[in-house]
Each structure stands twice: as structure tokens, then as C-alpha cells.
Amino acid sequence: MTRNLIELLVLYQDLDLMLKETAEAEATMGFEMEGREKLRKAMDDIAKNISPRFLRTYQRLHTRFKRPIVPVQNDVCLGCFAKLPTSYGEKGRKDQMIYTCEQCGRILYWVE
């Protein structure tokens, strides 16, 4: 369950970033790009499968950070590069629950 939630949140974040980059590119180029509505629809479809609590958390973090969900590699948050507590290590890899960085507050996910 939690593994799927993290995957959905990361996908939601990626689509959100694509929409923002598309809007910036349109402003620079002066014409509209195709596919924005498809991205927006896909983002809405994904949002329906994510708990409102986590969407609110994502939106709150997104006001502070461009990427509110970041990977963890070698027990280091790749958002702020802080070393995570050792208690996060094994538990986070098993994806038993959602973890946030104690330093920056971003949502974490582990990469192999």
C-alpha cells in the first residue's frame, strides 16, 4: 500500500513539474504546446488515487520546494543532503510507512 502511494506521489510530482516546464516554455516561445490537457487529466486521475491528507502535504511542501518528494541514497536525503537517522534505514527500504526528512521536511523514498 505505502509503496504504491509513494510511486503515485512521485508520478504526481513529475507530471506537476512537466506542466510547469511546459507553461514556462510556452511563455518563452510565444505559442501553445500540445498535450497540456492530457498531462492535466493524467494528474487529476492520479490525484483521485492519493489520500487528500498526502495531497495537502505535497501542496504545502511544494510552496517551499520545487521537488517536495526526494530520493534517499546511502542514508542521505538528496533534497538537503542531510544524513538520516539510522532508524530510517531498514524501515524506509521496506516502505512500511511514509517518512519525511528531519532537516528539510521533504517526503522521502528509497532507491536501490
HELIX and SHEET records of a PDB file:
HELIX    1   1 THR A    2  MET A   29  1                                  28    
HELIX    2   2 ARG A   36  LYS A   48  1                                  13    
HELIX    3   3 PRO A   52  HIS A   62  1                                  11    
HELIX    4   4 THR A   86  ARG A   93  1                                   8    
SHEET    1   A 4 VAL A  76  CYS A  77  0                                        
SHEET    2   A 4 ILE A  69  GLN A  73 -1                                        
SHEET    3   A 4 ILE A 107  TRP A 110  1                                        
SHEET    4   A 4 TYR A  99  THR A 100 -1                                        
END                                                                             
